[in-house]
Amino acid sequence: MRKYITVQGDTWDYIAYKVFGEQSGAEFYMHALLDANPAYIHYVIFPADIVLVVPDVRVELPKTLPPWKRGA
């Protein structure tokens, strides 16, 4: 597991987007972040310098992405 240190203004979906990948639709994996960090579940917009646990998640790339976005 990795760690992520929040920046002022971060939100759960934006953190997921940053840590799981920009082109994978990874913001939809924010539930994994929420599950791994129950002490911070009440935050909607984060202050700076909160250390979050980033769980290992296998992000599935959508089949509709063109080959150059899938890394093929």
Secondary structure by P-SEA (a helix, b strand, c coil): cbbbbbcccccaaaaaaacccccccccccaaaaaaaccccccccccccbbbbbbcccccccccccccccccc
